[in-house]
């Protein structure tokens, strides 16, 4: 597997690149990739089917000038920003381990858990696709599938300002049993593992050591998709 450490200033580009890489892996024009990125600024990301009015306090988000975007994968609403490391696994799905939604979730989550457990003790998988440490969520994850490939991406909180979540993200309608209606501050936490170390652990677990070089063609696709889709109000406000 190849590795790509690439973060954009633009929130839309940071989301568009995952879709572009998935589309190109499906076509067979690029290899499997493990990507890392971290946004330099705060923004809110709805899951593909997320309803904005239920999951975001729009008044507060607008007051704080926090952009709202929508990603191509499912899952709940999250906030991006400094201290939140994102990973994206763009991989073929022919193997039995990754042939279905449930098997992919199970096996990718096991690899992420095992990667962290080489540095921490007691990281576990809870809910649909959460990683939990000492009873609190440290990682949320989601996926998008095509016929022959999939995108599985998620977050690792290592130095994120958890208090930023309060007042902007509402409590979700659907919660994992272990949440027990806790506030964001009581439910989510950072782990004391550096960004560099997290990347090293994941690269080892996924055997991803060959650097992937972006082409001008891919860069142009990303920029075009960011503008035409991820910055489009029709897409962002798809489900109000």
Protein Blocks (a to p, Z undefined) as FASTA:
>chain_A
ZZdddddfblklmmmmmmmmmmmmmnopaccdddddddfbdcddddfklcfklmpcfklm
mmnopacdddfbecddddedehiacddddddfkbmklmpmklmmmmmmmmmmmmmmmmmg
hiacehjlpcceehiafbdcdddddfkbccddddddfbbcfklmgokaccdfbdcfklno
pafklmgccddddfklmmmmmmmmnopabdcdddfklmmmmmmmmmmmmmpmklmmmpZZ
